[in-house]
């Protein structure tokens, strides 16, 4: 999870956030989002300097602020979509819950990973085949308030040495009944004698304020064949 395609070891830092920014100018991100969220993203660059979507305001307060600015008001309404602000609790902090985490590889059934409440799976969490193509897919639920700048980070170690670090910016999301789905870019596991073995890793989901909604510490194997 988070390897460069060359398969070479040593510290290799990738910033998927930059890649996602470049994608946003052409194709939409490969996550299932509501129409209101897509529309909100299109105007976010223009209006981002006018509003700070941190957890310091309730949804009602967000709508009350700058209500004389027509373009900003429309952008907020698009972001909130079908949320009935009159029936939501006036809670400052958003709630983000990762509901499903899967590893998707062509020609194979998805590896659906169970996420313990404490974020620390016991023992080996999963096994990847060397030189295989795969990508990570997860779904998450947003409740109570808008979450701004949600991102995913992942760091991998082997024998105590950091071999990879990656980050992906997911975006800003309003609370809604339906979960969001996000698919990471495709990666290739390294191959060869030195690539095989046991790795440890730490994955986090954080927002603009570096509030962590989930931290997972786990181990996994890379072997000649799938488990």
SETIKOL-996133 format. One line per 3 residues: number of its first residue (from 1); their letters; for each residue x, y, z negated of N, C-alpha, C, O. Coordinates in steps of 0.2 Angstrom, whole numbers, plus 2048, in hexadecimal, padded with zeros to 3 digits. Layout:
NUM) A) X,Y,Z,X,Y,Z,X,Y,Z,X,Y,Z | ...
//
This chain:
1) XXX) 804,7FA,800,800,800,800,804,806,800,807,808,7FB | 805,809,806,80A,80F,806,811,80D,809,815,80F,805 | 811,80A,80E,818,808,811,819,80C,818,814,80D,81B
4) XXX) 81F,80D,819,820,810,820,821,80A,825,822,804,823 | 81F,80B,82B,81E,806,830,825,803,832,825,7FE,835 | 82B,807,831,831,804,832,833,7FE,82E,837,7FA,830
7) XXX) 830,7FD,828,832,7F8,824,838,7F9,820,83A,7F4,81C | 83C,7FF,821,842,800,81D,840,802,816,83B,805,815 | 845,800,811,844,801,80B,848,807,809,84C,809,80D
10) XXX) 847,80A,803,84A,810,801,844,815,800,83E,813,802 | 845,81B,7FD,83F,81F,7FC,83D,822,802,840,826,806 | 836,821,804,833,824,80A,82D,828,808,828,824,806
13) XXX) 82D,82E,808,827,832,806,823,834,80C,826,837,811 | 81C,833,80C,818,835,811,813,839,80E,810,838,809 | 811,83E,812,80B,842,810,805,841,815,805,845,81A
16) XXX) 801,83D,813,7FB,83C,817,7F6,842,817,7F2,843,81C | 7F7,847,812,7F3,84D,812,7F4,851,819,7F0,853,81C | 7FB,851,81B,7FC,855,821,7F9,852,827,7F7,855,82B
19) XXX) 7F9,84B,827,7F6,848,82C,7EF,849,82D,7EC,84A,832 | 7EC,849,827,7E5,84A,827,7E3,851,829,7DE,852,82D | 7E7,856,827,7E6,85D,829,7E6,85D,831,7E2,861,834
22) XXX) 7EB,85A,834,7EB,85A,83B,7E6,857,83F,7E3,859,844 | 7E3,851,83B,7DD,84E,83E,7D7,852,83E,7D3,852,843 | 7D6,856,839,7D0,85A,838,7CF,85F,83E,7CA,862,83F
25) XXX) 7D5,861,841,7D4,865,847,7D1,862,84D,7CF,865,852 | 7D1,85B,84D,7CF,858,853,7C9,853,851,7C3,855,851 | 7CB,84D,84F,7C6,848,84D,7C4,849,846,7C8,84B,842
28) XXX) 7BE,847,844,7BC,847,83D,7BF,841,839,7C2,83D,83C | 7C0,842,833,7C3,83D,82F,7BF,837,82F,7B9,837,830 | 7C2,831,82E,7BF,82A,82E,7BC,828,828,7BD,823,825
31) XXX) 7B8,82D,825,7B4,82B,81F,7AC,82D,821,7AB,831,825 | 7A8,829,81E,7A1,82A,81F,79F,830,81A,79F,82F,814 | 79D,835,81D,79B,83B,819,794,83D,81B,792,83C,821
34) XXX) 791,841,817,78A,844,819,78B,849,81E,791,84C,81E | 786,84B,822,787,850,827,788,857,824,78C,85B,826 | 786,858,81D,787,85E,81A,78F,85F,818,791,864,818
37) XXX) 792,859,816,799,859,815,79D,85B,81B,7A2,85F,81A | 79B,858,821,79F,85A,827,79F,861,828,7A4,864,82A | 799,864,828,798,86B,829,79B,86F,825,79E,874,827
40) XXX) 79C,86D,81E,79F,871,819,7A7,871,81B,7AA,876,81A | 7A9,86B,81D,7B1,86B,81E,7B2,870,824,7B8,873,824 | 7AE,871,829,7AF,875,82F,7B0,87C,82D,7B4,880,830
43) XXX) 7AD,87E,828,7AD,885,826,7B2,886,820,7B2,88C,81D | 7B5,881,81D,7B8,881,817,7BF,886,818,7C0,88A,813 | 7C2,885,81E,7C8,88A,81F,7C6,891,81E,7CA,895,81B
46) XXX) 7C1,893,822,7BF,89A,822,7BD,89C,81B,7BE,8A2,81A | 7B9,898,817,7B6,89B,811,7BA,899,80B,7B9,89B,805 | 7BF,894,80C,7C3,892,806,7C6,897,802,7C7,896,7FC
49) XXX) 7C8,89D,805,7CB,8A2,801,7C6,8A6,7FD,7C8,8AA,7F8 | 7C0,8A5,7FE,7BA,8A9,7FB,7B8,8A5,7F4,7B5,8A8,7F0 | 7B9,89F,7F4,7B6,89B,7EF,7BB,896,7EC,7BF,893,7F0
52) XXX) 7BB,895,7E5,7BF,890,7E2,7BA,88B,7DF,7B6,88C,7DB | 7BA,885,7E2,7B6,880,7E0,7B8,87B,7DB,7B8,875,7DB | 7BB,87E,7D6,7BD,87A,7D0,7B7,878,7CC,7B2,87A,7CD
55) XXX) 7B9,875,7C6,7B3,873,7C2,7B1,878,7BD,7AE,876,7B8 | 7B2,87E,7BE,7B1,883,7B9,7AA,886,7BA,7A7,88A,7B6 | 7A6,884,7BF,79F,886,7C0,79B,880,7C1,79C,87B,7C4
58) XXX) 794,881,7BF,78F,87C,7C0,78D,87D,7C7,78E,882,7CA | 789,878,7CA,786,879,7D1,782,87F,7D1,783,883,7D6 | 77E,881,7CC,77A,887,7CD,77E,88D,7CD,77C,892,7D0
61) XXX) 783,88D,7C9,787,893,7C9,78B,894,7CF,78C,89A,7D1 | 78D,88E,7D2,790,88F,7D9,78C,892,7DE,78E,897,7E2 | 785,891,7DE,781,894,7E3,77F,89B,7E1,77E,89F,7E5
64) XXX) 77F,89D,7DA,77E,8A4,7D8,784,8A8,7DA,783,8AE,7DB | 78A,8A6,7DA,790,8AA,7DB,790,8AC,7E2,78F,8A8,7E7 | 791,8B2,7E4,792,8B5,7EB,78C,8B4,7EF,78D,8B2,7F5
67) XXX) 786,8B4,7EC,780,8B2,7F0,77F,8B7,7F5,77A,8B6,7FA | 782,8BD,7F5,781,8C2,7FA,785,8C1,800,784,8C4,805 | 78A,8BD,800,78E,8BB,805,78A,8B5,809,78A,8AF,807
70) XXX) 787,8B7,80F,783,8B2,813,787,8AC,815,784,8A7,814 | 78C,8AD,818,790,8A7,81A,793,8A3,815,792,89D,816 | 794,8A6,80F,797,8A2,809,791,89E,806,791,898,804
73) XXX) 78B,8A1,806,785,89E,804,783,898,808,781,893,805 | 783,899,80F,782,893,813,787,88D,812,785,888,812 | 78D,88F,812,792,88A,811,791,886,80A,792,880,80A
76) XXX) 78F,889,805,78E,886,7FF,788,881,7FF,788,87C,7FD | 783,884,803,77D,880,804,77E,879,808,77C,874,807 | 782,87A,80D,784,875,811,788,870,80D,788,86A,80E
79) XXX) 78D,872,809,791,86E,805,78D,86A,800,78E,864,7FF | 788,86D,7FD,784,869,7F8,77E,865,7FC,77C,860,7F9 | 77D,866,802,778,862,806,772,861,803,76E,866,801
82) XXX) 770,85B,801,769,85A,7FF,768,85A,7F7,763,858,7F4 | 76E,85C,7F4,76E,85C,7ED,769,861,7EA,769,867,7EC | 764,85F,7E5,75F,863,7E2,762,866,7DC,763,863,7D7
85) XXX) 765,86C,7DD,769,86F,7D7,764,871,7D1,766,872,7CC | 75D,871,7D2,759,872,7CD,758,86C,7C8,755,86D,7C3 | 75A,866,7CB,759,860,7C7,75F,85D,7C5,75F,857,7C2
88) XXX) 765,860,7C6,76B,85D,7C4,76D,860,7BD,76B,866,7BB | 771,85C,7B9,773,85F,7B3,779,864,7B4,77D,864,7B9 | 779,869,7B0,77D,86F,7B0,784,86D,7AD,786,86F,7A7
91) XXX) 788,868,7B0,78E,866,7AE,794,869,7B2,793,869,7B8 | 799,86B,7AE,79E,86E,7B2,7A3,869,7B6,7A5,86B,7BB | 7A5,864,7B2,7A9,85F,7B6,7A6,85A,7BA,7A1,857,7B8
94) XXX) 7A9,859,7C0,7A6,854,7C5,7A8,84D,7C2,7AD,84D,7BE | 7A4,848,7C4,7A6,841,7C2,7A7,83E,7C9,7A3,83E,7CD | 7AD,83B,7CA,7AF,837,7D0,7B0,830,7CD,7B5,82F,7C9
97) XXX) 7AD,82B,7D0,7AE,824,7CF,7AF,820,7D5,7AC,820,7DA | 7B5,81D,7D5,7B7,818,7DA,7B3,812,7DA,7B4,80E,7D5 | 7AF,810,7DE,7AA,80B,7DE,7AD,804,7E1,7AB,7FF,7DF
100) XXX) 7B1,805,7E6,7B3,800,7EA,7BA,801,7ED,7BB,807,7F0 | 7BF,7FC,7ED,7C5,7FD,7F0,7C7,7F7,7F4,7C7,7F1,7F1 | 7C8,7F7,7FA,7C9,7F2,7FF,7D0,7F3,803,7D2,7F8,805
103) XXX) 7D3,7ED,805,7D8,7ED,80A,7D6,7EA,810,7D3,7E4,810 | 7D6,7ED,816,7D3,7EB,81C,7D9,7EA,821,7DD,7EE,822 | 7D9,7E3,823,7DE,7E1,828,7DB,7DE,82E,7D6,7DA,82D
106) XXX) 7DD,7E0,834,7D9,7DD,83A,7D9,7D5,83A,7DE,7D2,839 | 7D3,7D3,83C,7D2,7CB,83D,7D2,7C8,836,7D2,7C2,836 | 7D1,7CB,830,7D0,7C8,82A,7CB,7CB,826,7C9,7D1,827
109) XXX) 7C8,7C8,821,7C3,7CA,81D,7C6,7D0,818,7CC,7CF,817 | 7C2,7D5,817,7C5,7DA,812,7C7,7D7,80C,7C3,7D3,809 | 7CC,7D9,809,7CE,7D8,802,7CB,7DD,7FD,7CD,7E2,7FD
112) XXX) 7C6,7DB,7FA,7C2,7DF,7F5,7C5,7DF,7EE,7C5,7D9,7EB | 7C8,7E4,7EC,7CB,7E4,7E5,7C7,7E7,7E0,7C3,7EC,7E0 | 7C7,7E3,7DA,7C3,7E5,7D4,7C7,7EA,7D0,7CD,7E9,7CF
115) XXX) 7C4,7EF,7CF,7C7,7F5,7CB,7C6,7F4,7C3,7C0,7F5,7C2 | 7CA,7F2,7BF,7C9,7F2,7B8,7C7,7F9,7B5,7C9,7FE,7B8 | 7C3,7F9,7B0,7C2,800,7AD,7C8,803,7AB,7C8,80A,7AB
118) XXX) 7CD,800,7A8,7D3,803,7A6,7D8,805,7AB,7DD,808,7AA | 7D6,803,7B1,7DB,804,7B7,7E1,800,7B7,7E5,802,7BB | 7E1,7FB,7B4,7E7,7F6,7B4,7E6,7EF,7B5,7E4,7EB,7B0
121) XXX) 7E5,7ED,7BB,7E4,7E6,7BD,7E9,7E2,7BA,7EF,7E3,7BA | 7E7,7DC,7B7,7EC,7D7,7B4,7EF,7D3,7B9,7EB,7D0,7BE | 7F5,7D2,7B9,7F9,7CD,7BD,7F9,7D0,7C4,7F9,7D6,7C5
124) XXX) 7FA,7CC,7C9,7FB,7CE,7D0,7F4,7D0,7D3,7EF,7CC,7D2 | 7F4,7D6,7D6,7ED,7D8,7D8,7EB,7D6,7DF,7E6,7D4,7E0 | 7F0,7D5,7E4,7EF,7D3,7EA,7F6,7D1,7EE,7FB,7D3,7EB
127) XXX) 7F5,7CE,7F3,7FB,7CC,7F7,7FA,7CE,7FF,7F5,7CD,801 | 7FF,7D1,801,7FF,7D3,808,804,7CF,80C,809,7CD,80A | 803,7CE,813,807,7CA,817,80C,7CF,81A,80A,7D5,81C
130) XXX) 813,7CD,81A,818,7D2,81D,816,7D3,824,814,7CF,828 | 818,7D9,827,817,7DC,82D,80F,7DC,830,80E,7DC,836 | 80B,7DC,82B,804,7DC,82D,801,7E3,82D,803,7E8,829
133) XXX) 7FC,7E5,831,7F9,7EB,831,7F3,7EB,82C,7EF,7E6,82C | 7F2,7F0,829,7EC,7F1,824,7EB,7F8,823,7EF,7FD,824 | 7E5,7F9,820,7E4,800,81D,7DF,7FF,817,7DC,7FA,816
136) XXX) 7DF,804,813,7DC,804,80D,7D5,808,80E,7D5,80D,811 | 7D0,805,80B,7C9,808,80B,7C6,808,804,7C6,803,801 | 7C3,80E,802,7C0,80E,7FC,7BA,813,7FC,7B9,817,801
139) XXX) 7B5,811,7F8,7AF,816,7F7,7AF,819,7F0,7B2,816,7EC | 7AC,81F,7F0,7AC,822,7EA,7A5,826,7E9,7A3,828,7EE | 7A3,827,7E3,79D,82B,7E1,79F,831,7DE,7A3,831,7DA
142) XXX) 79C,837,7E0,79D,83D,7DD,796,83F,7DA,791,83F,7DD | 796,841,7D3,791,843,7CF,792,84A,7CC,798,84C,7CB | 78D,84D,7CA,78D,853,7C5,78F,859,7C8,78B,85E,7C8
145) XXX) 794,859,7CC,797,860,7CF,79B,85E,7D5,79D,859,7D6 | 79D,864,7D8,7A2,863,7DE,7A9,862,7DB,7AB,864,7D7 | 7AC,85D,7DF,7B3,85B,7DE,7B7,85E,7E3,7B5,85D,7E9
148) XXX) 7BC,862,7E2,7C0,866,7E6,7C7,863,7E7,7CA,861,7E2 | 7C9,862,7ED,7D0,860,7EF,7D1,859,7EC,7D6,857,7EA | 7CC,854,7ED,7CD,84D,7EB,7D3,84A,7EF,7D3,84B,7F5
151) XXX) 7D8,847,7EC,7DD,844,7F0,7DF,83D,7ED,7DE,83C,7E7 | 7E2,839,7F1,7E5,832,7EF,7EC,832,7EF,7EF,834,7F4 | 7F0,830,7EA,7F7,82F,7EA,7F9,828,7E8,7F5,825,7E5
154) XXX) 7FE,826,7EB,801,81F,7EA,808,81F,7EA,80C,822,7EE | 80B,81C,7E5,812,81B,7E4,814,813,7E3,811,810,7DF | 819,811,7E6,81B,80A,7E6,822,809,7E4,826,80D,7E6
157) XXX) 823,804,7E0,82A,802,7DE,82B,7FB,7DF,827,7F7,7DF | 832,7FA,7E0,834,7F3,7E0,83A,7F2,7DC,83F,7F6,7DD | 83A,7ED,7D8,840,7EC,7D3,842,7F3,7D0,848,7F4,7CF
160) XXX) 83D,7F7,7CE,83E,7FD,7CA,840,803,7CF,841,809,7CC | 841,802,7D5,843,807,7DA,83D,80A,7DE,839,806,7E1 | 83C,810,7DE,836,813,7E2,838,812,7EA,83D,814,7EC
163) XXX) 833,80F,7ED,834,80D,7F4,82F,811,7F9,830,811,7FF | 82A,814,7F6,825,818,7FA,821,81C,7F5,81F,81A,7F0 | 81F,822,7F8,81A,826,7F5,816,829,7FA,818,82C,7FF
166) XXX) 80F,829,7F9,80B,82C,7FE,805,830,7FB,803,82F,7F5 | 802,835,7FF,7FC,839,7FD,7F8,83A,802,7FA,83B,808 | 7F1,83A,801,7EC,83B,806,7E7,840,803,7E4,83E,7FE
169) XXX) 7E6,845,806,7E1,84A,804,7DA,848,807,7D9,847,80D | 7D5,847,802,7CE,845,804,7CA,84A,806,7C6,84A,80B | 7CA,84F,802,7C5,855,803,7C1,857,7FD,7C3,855,7F8
172) XXX) 7BC,85C,7FF,7B8,85E,7FA,7B1,85B,7FB,7AE,85B,800 | 7AE,859,7F5,7A8,855,7F6,7A3,857,7F1,7A4,859,7EB | 79C,858,7F3,797,859,7EE,794,853,7EC,795,84E,7EE
175) XXX) 790,853,7E6,78D,84E,7E3,787,84B,7E8,784,850,7EA | 787,845,7E8,781,842,7EC,780,83B,7EA,784,838,7E7 | 77A,839,7EC,778,832,7EA,77C,82D,7EE,77D,828,7EB
178) XXX) 77D,82E,7F4,781,829,7F8,788,82A,7F7,78B,82F,7F6 | 78C,824,7F6,793,824,7F5,797,826,7FC,794,826,801 | 79D,829,7FB,7A1,82B,801,7A6,825,802,7A7,821,7FE
181) XXX) 7A8,824,808,7AC,81F,80A,7B2,822,80E,7B1,826,812 | 7B8,820,80C,7BE,823,80F,7C3,81D,811,7C4,818,80D | 7C6,81D,817,7CA,818,81A,7D1,81C,81B,7D1,821,81E
184) XXX) 7D6,819,818,7DD,81C,819,7E0,81A,81F,7DD,815,823 | 7E5,81D,822,7E8,81C,828,7EB,815,828,7ED,812,822 | 7EC,811,82E,7EF,80B,82E,7F6,80B,82C,7FA,80F,82E
187) XXX) 7F8,806,829,7FF,805,827,802,7FE,829,7FD,7FA,82A | 808,7FD,829,80B,7F6,82A,810,7F4,824,814,7F8,822 | 80F,7EE,822,813,7EC,81C,81A,7EB,81F,81A,7E9,825
190) XXX) 81F,7EC,81B,826,7EB,81D,827,7E3,81E,823,7DF,81B | 82C,7E1,822,82D,7DA,822,834,7D8,822,839,7DD,822 | 836,7D2,821,83D,7D0,820,83E,7CD,819,83A,7CE,814
193) XXX) 844,7CA,818,845,7C7,811,845,7CC,80C,843,7CB,806 | 848,7D2,80D,848,7D7,807,841,7DB,806,840,7DE,801 | 83D,7DA,80B,836,7DD,80A,832,7D9,806,82D,7DB,802
196) XXX) 833,7D2,806,82E,7CE,802,830,7CE,7FB,836,7CF,7F9 | 82B,7CD,7F7,82C,7CD,7F0,826,7D1,7EC,821,7D2,7EF | 827,7D2,7E6,822,7D6,7E2,823,7DD,7E1,829,7DF,7E0
199) XXX) 81E,7E1,7E1,81E,7E8,7E1,81A,7EB,7DB,815,7E7,7DA | 81B,7F0,7D8,817,7F4,7D4,815,7FA,7D7,818,7FD,7DB | 80F,7FD,7D5,80C,803,7D8,807,806,7D3,805,803,7CF
202) XXX) 807,80D,7D5,802,811,7D1,7FE,815,7D6,801,819,7DA | 7F7,815,7D6,7F3,819,7DA,7EF,81D,7D6,7ED,81B,7D0 | 7EE,823,7D8,7EA,828,7D4,7E5,82C,7D9,7E6,82D,7DF
205) XXX) 7DF,82E,7D6,7DA,832,7DA,7DA,839,7D5,7D8,838,7D0 | 7DC,83E,7D8,7DC,845,7D5,7D9,84A,7D8,7D7,849,7DE | 7D7,850,7D5,7D4,855,7D8,7D9,85B,7D8,7DF,85A,7D7
208) XXX) 7D6,861,7DA,7DB,867,7DB,7DE,869,7D4,7E3,86C,7D4 | 7DA,867,7CF,7DD,869,7C8,7E1,864,7C5,7E3,864,7BF | 7E3,85F,7CA,7E7,859,7C7,7E3,855,7C2,7E6,851,7BE
211) XXX) 7DC,855,7C2,7D9,851,7BD,7D8,84A,7C1,7D7,849,7C6 | 7DA,845,7BD,7DB,83E,7BF,7D4,83A,7BE,7D2,83A,7B8 | 7D1,838,7C3,7CB,834,7C2,7CC,82D,7C2,7C8,829,7BF
214) XXX) 7D1,82A,7C5,7D3,823,7C4,7DB,823,7C5,7DD,825,7CA | 7DE,81F,7C1,7E5,81D,7C2,7E5,815,7C1,7E3,812,7BD | 7E8,812,7C7,7E9,80B,7C7,7F0,809,7C7,7F4,80B,7CB
217) XXX) 7F2,805,7C2,7F9,802,7C2,7F9,7FB,7C3,7F5,7F7,7C0 | 7FC,7F9,7C8,7FB,7F2,7CA,802,7EF,7CE,807,7F3,7CF | 802,7E8,7CF,807,7E5,7D2,804,7E1,7D8,7FE,7DF,7D8
220) XXX) 808,7E0,7DE,806,7DD,7E3,80C,7D9,7E7,812,7DB,7E5 | 80B,7D4,7EB,810,7D1,7EE,810,7D2,7F6,80B,7D3,7F9 | 816,7D2,7F9,816,7D1,800,819,7CA,802,81F,7C9,7FF
223) XXX) 816,7C6,805,818,7BF,807,818,7BE,80E,816,7C2,812 | 81B,7B8,810,81B,7B6,817,814,7B6,81A,812,7B7,820 | 80F,7B3,816,808,7B2,818,803,7B5,813,805,7B7,80D
226) XX) 7FD,7B6,815,7F8,7B9,811,7F7,7B3,80B,7F8,7AD,80C | 7F4,7B6,806,7F3,7B1,800,7ED,7AD,802,7EB,7A9,7FE
//
